[in-house]
Amino acid sequence: MTPPSPPSGPPPTLAEVLSDRVLWWFLALGLYLRLYTLARWPMLLCLRDECTYLALSQRIFDGEGMTPAGAGWLWAPGYPALLALHELIFGEAGGLRVTQALLAPLMIVLAAALCRAWAESEEQGRRAARWAAALIALSPTLIFFSVRLWSESLYLTVLLGALWALTRARAVTVGRGLGPAMVAGLLLGLAVLSRGVAQYLGPLFALGLLWGRPRAGAPQVVALALAAALTVAPYSAWATKRWGSFTLSDRTLGQMMWLGDNTFPPITFDHGVGLTDPQEFDRVTATGRPHCEFTGDPAAWDACETAGGKAWIRENPGEFLRRVPHRLAQLMNPNSFLTRHLAMGRWASLPREASLGLAGLTVGWSLAAMMGGAAALILRGRGWAATLTALILGYHCAAIAITAGLSRYRVPLDGLLLLWLALALGDLPGTRRVFTESPARGAAALLVALVLLGLALRSLGPGFL
């Protein structure tokens, strides 16, 4: 059985989506859980990349621009700039945690709107929107990251917004306005400025506009590209001129290859399977290829580190390929930084039974997103939305497969997969029919779920409390 195509009419507006009063309960609950977590466990101390983000933002605040802070790699500027803006306005960069918590309702309503737009029927869309709101609002991992100073929560919100604008753009007929496509391009540009991995999403979004409608999509692709370029160009021009080498958003590939394409095993920072102790990290990395000398030019440093990584791959092609499943297993770790936080006793006031329960809930949510979401995408996915989602997921996984893996990098992907899980839950009888009546789809969904489970199990035990 092949699932029917989504309705051809225009997607509902955000106002129409919000007309469902049930959604408001999840919006309020999602916001409450984030603000309560922030107030109950302030978590003022930064950890690893959070500290680097704060150091970068301080340099921006001090008027030095986006320059390396204690390391040679140049990160995407969006998140440090937001931190610096919060320090300027509120006197505290860490106030971005509150802003991220307040943005939770926007993330939830965008997820619900996408489910309404991508559903195969209006009734499935309404149910799926409620499921998506619940899954996003109550996700322990998404709650945790919304009150920490990593960029995943912001990146997911911007990515969902870009997908929503793209969905609206596809409803525009030939010769009509290009506004939604330009909004999609603007948000895509913001995603690029937020995370370096987003630098190559442009062609995928262009395909999303062209799929099945090349005549209407062609001018929209131009509008999308123009808006994205205008968003990214000011920083790109500044960074390129300052460092004398083309820089679109960030220069971190070399560091990632140093972590994953070196003589020591690919490094991760998750509890139980990674190097969470700085002294142990120094001991392990001292056995591998040393860093290039940093002379103050991050572009030159990144080029040197990238060359070192490529040389290692040429000299060790077999080992490089054998590490791909290992890196993917690091990415598919069903634990998260929340379970690491609990294991390290950073929420000491939480009873151990509650910590175990919260850690178990986190693992269960991750497995549901990975296995359930991927299976649902295969079973219910069809057309441009399913294709674009699969390409976005595949691209992010491929980027990790050749460098280094970490559960944190999967957080935005879980958000996308939860949309498809919600779509499947919104029409369970139809999902069961596809599974039983379409052997190919059913077998593919089961196979992918089992592969993901196998990868997840490699880190499940050691990463748990």
N, C-alpha and C positions, 0 to 999 in steps of 0.2 A: 504494500500500500504506500502510495506517495502522498505526503501531506499536501493539502491544497495551498495555493498561493495566498499570501495576505491580501486583504481587501485593497482594491485599487484606488479608493477614495482618499482624500487628504487625511493625514493623521489628526487626532484631536489636539486642541490647543492645551497649554498647561492649565489654563483656567477650567477647561472642561475636565481635565484629569482631576483637578482639585475639587470638583463638584461632588466627588465621592467622599462622604463624611468619614467613612472608615479609614481612609488614608490619613486624615488629620490626627487620628489617634496614634498611628505609627510615627507621624512626623513629631508629635509631641513627646512620645515615648523615646524615640531616638535622640531627640535633643536633650531630654531629661537625663538619660543614661550617660551621655557624654559630659554634660555639665556636672552631674553628681560625681562621676569618676574624677573629673578635674578638681572638684572642691574637696572630695574625700581623700584622695591620694594625689597631692599636688605634683609630685615627681619633679622637683625643681632642678635636680642635677641632670646635666646632659650626658649622653653616652656616645662615644665614638663619633659617628658621622654627624650627630646632633651638635657636638662640640665644634666640629669643623664648620658646619653651617653658621653657627653663632660667630665663629672667628671671621668667616668671610663677610658676614653682615656687618661686623664691627669695622672692617676695613672700608666697606662701602660707606658706612655712617661717618667715618673719619675723613671721607673725601678722597680715598685712594682708588676707588673704583673696584671692579671685579678682578682682584689680584689674588694669587695663591696665598694661603694662610698656613704656614708651617709645613707645606708639602708642595710637590711640583705639579700636581694635576689641577687643571682648571675646570671647575664644575659649571653647570648651567647656572645662569645668573638669577633666574626668576625667584627661587625660594629665598636665597640670601637677601635679595632686594626687598622682598616682602618683610623679612625680619628687620631689616634696617628701617623700613617705613614704619613699622610698629614701634621701634625705639624712638624714632623721630616724633611720632604723634602721641604715643602713650608713655614714652620714657622707659619702656621695657620690651625688648625683642621677643621675649617669651610670651607676650600677649597674643602672639599668633595662635597659640593653643586655643584660646577662647574664640578667636575668629574661625578657626577650623571647626570647632564644636558648633558654632552658630551656622556654619555652612552645611551641616548635616541634613537639615530639611531639604535643602536644594538638591543634594546628592540623591536623597530618597525620592523626591518627586520626579527628578530626571529619569531615574530607574523605572519608576512606575509609568511614566509617559512613554518610554521606549517600549515597554511591554505592551501598552495599549496600541502603539503604532505597529508593532511587529507581529501582533497576534493574527491568527487566521480567521477570527470572528470577533464581533464586538463583545459577546458574552465571555469568551476565553480571555480577551484583553482585560476586562474588568477584574476577573478573578486573578489573572496573572499579575496585574498591577498591585493588587493587595498582597500577593505573595512576595513580589519584589520588594515592596515597602517593608514588609516584616523581615525578610532575609537581610536586607541592608541595614535596617534600623537596629536589629538585635544582634548583629554579628559581633562577637567579642573582639575579633581582630580589628575590624573597622572602627569600633569604639575606641580601642586602645590607640590606634595610629592617629585618630583625629585629635587626641590630646597629647601627642608627642611631637617633637620637632624634626620629623622626617617628612619628605615631600610626597609620600604615597597618597595620603588622603586628598591633598590638593590636586595631584595629578589625575586621580580617578574622577574627581568632580569635573575637571576641565575636559577630560576625555569623554565622559558621558554627555556633557554639554555639546561637544563637537559632533558626536554621533546624533544627538537630537536635532541640531541645526542641519546636519546632512539629511536626516529623515524629512525635515520640513522642506529642504531644497528640492528633494526628489518629487515632491507634490506640485512643484511649480511647472507649468506647461511652457512650451516653446514661446519665446518672445516676451514672457512675463518678467517680473522683477528678479534681480540677482541677489537680493538682500540676504536670504537664508544661506546661500553659498558663501557669501562674504563673511557672515557670522561664523560659519563653520571654519573658514580659513583663519579668521582672527583667533578662534579658540585653538585651532591646530597650532598656530604660531605660539600661543601661550603655553601649550603643552611642550613644544620644542624648547622654549625658554625655561620650562620647569624641570624637564628630565632629558638628559642627552640622548637616551635611547629613542626618544620620539622624533629624532632628526630625520628619520627615513620613513615616516608614516604618510607623507604627502602622496606618493603614488598609490597607496592603498585607498586613501580617501578619494582620489581622482577616479579610481576604478569603481568605487561605490556610487559616484555620480553618473558614470557612463553606463553602468550595468543595465542592459535592456532598454536604454533610452539615449543612444549616442547623440542624436540631433539636439535634444533638449539639454543633455549633459555637457556638451562641448563648451558652450559659453560659460557654464557654471564652473567648469574646471578652471578656466582662465580667471574667473572671479575668485575662486578659492585660492589659487596659487598667488594671485596678486595680493589678496588680503593677508595670507600667511607670510609672504615675502616682506610686506610693509611692516608687519608686526615684529619680525625677527631682524630685519635689515639694520636698524639703528645700532643694536648691540653688536651684530656681526661685523659691521663696518668698523666700529670702534675697536673691537677685540682684534680684528685682522690687522688694522693699522698699528695698534700698540705692540703686537707680538710679531709682526712681520710675516705671518703665515696664516692662510685662510682658516678662520674659525667661525663655524655657523652658530653653535651654542656652547659646546663644551669640548674639552680635550682630555678625556679620561680613558680612552681605549688602551693606552699603554699601561696604565696602572692595573686595569682589569686583566690584561694579558699577563702582567707580572704576577698577579695573584693566582691565576689559573693555568698559565702555560709556562711553568717553571719546573725545576727539578724536584721541588717538594710537591706533595699532593695538592690539588686545588683547595684553596682556603675558603672557609666559610666562618661565620661568626654566630651561628646558632648554638644554643645550649646543648651539650652532650655530644655534638658532632663537629663542633668548630673550636676556634681558638678565642675564648672569651677572656683569657688572662693575658695581659700585655707582655709579661715576661716569657710566657710560653710562645706567644706569637714571635717575639724577637728570636727565641732559640730556634724555632722551626725555620723561619725565613732566612736565618743566617746560613743555612745549609744550601741555599739555592743561588740563583743568579742575582748578583747584587744590583741595586738600583743604579741607574745612570746618575752621573753627577748633575746636580741642579745648580745652575748658575744664575737663576732668576728669570729665565725665559720658559714658561710652561709649555709653549708650543714646541720648542726644540726638545725639551725634556720628554714630552709625550711622543714625539717622533722617534726619539732614541729608544724609549721603552717599547714602543710598538715594533720597531725593527728587531729588538731583542726577542720579543715574543714570536715574531714570524720566523726568525732564525731557529728558535727552539722547535717550532712546528716542523720546519723542513728537516731538521736533524732527527726528530722523533715522531714521524707520521703515525706509526702504529700506536704509540702511547697517547698521542693526541686524540685518536679515534676512540681508544678504550676509555678515555676520560669523559667522553660525551655523556654516557649514561650516569656517571658519577655526578657531573655538574647538574644534570636534570634532576637527579635524586635530591641534590641540595636545594634546588628550586621547589621541588614538590614536597618538601618537608612539611607535614601537616601541623607541626608545632609552629609557633611564631615567636616574635619578640615578646609577646605577652607571656607565654609559658616560660621563656627565659627570665623575664622579670620576676615571675612568681618563684621560680627555682632559685634565683639569687637572693630571695628574701627581701626584695625591694618594697613589697607590700606586707611588711611584717605584722601589721595589725589584723590582717585577714587570717582567720582560723585555717589550719591545715586542711580540714575537710572541705572548706569553701575553696581553697586554692586548688585542691585536686579536682573538685567539681568544675571549677572555671577552666582549668587546663583541659579537662576532658571535653567540655563543651567547645572549646576552641578547636581542638583536634577534630571533633565531629563536624563542626561547621566547615572546616577546611576540606575534609574528605567529601562532604556533601557538595561543596562548590566544585572541586576538581572532578570527582567521578560523576556525580549527578549532573553537573552543568555540562561536562563534555559529552556524556551520553545523551542528554537532552538536545544538545546542539546537533548531534548526528541524527537523532530520531525526528525532531520537529523542525530542524533548520532547513530552509529552502530560500533561494533567491539571493538578492544582493546583501540583505542584512546578515544572513548566516555566512555567506562567503566572506564578507568584510570582517566579521567577528573572528572567523577561523584564521584569516590572514593576519589579523592583529595578534592573536594568540600565538600563531606559528612564528611570526617574526620575533616577538619577544623571547620565545623559547629558544629560537635559533641563536639570538644574540647571547643568551646565557650559555648555550651549549658550547660555544667556542671560546668563552672567557672564564667566568667564575660564577657560581650559584649561591643563592641566599634566599631564605624564605621571604624576606622583606620584599624582594623583587616581584613576588607573586601576588602581592596584595591587590594591585589594580586589576590583575587578571582574574582573581577571585570575584571581583565586583562584576566583571563582564559575564563570567560563567553563571553567577547567581541569577542574571537576567533570564538565561535560557532554562535554568532549573525552574524558575518561576513560571515561564511559559509552559513547560511540561506539566507542572503541578496545576496550572490553570485549566487544563483539560486532560485529566488523568485517563478517562476512558479512551480518548483519542490517542494518547501516548501509548497505552497498552495495545491498541489496535495496530499502530505502526510497528511496534516491536514484534507482534505475532504474525502480522500479515505481510511484512516486508522483511524476509529473512536476511537480506544483505545489510539493511540498516540495523536490524537487531543484532546481528553478529558483529558488525563493526562497533556498535555502541558498547557491547559487552567486552569486546577485545580491548578497546581503548580504556574502559574503566578498569579492567584487570591490570593493564600495563601501568596505569597511573597508581593503582593500589600497590603494585610491586615496588615502584619507585618510592612511594610514600613510606612503605614499611621499613625501608632501609634506615630512616631517621626517626621513626615513631618512638621506639623504645628508649634509645639514648637521649632523645630530646624531651622526654616526658619527665615529670617530677620524680 
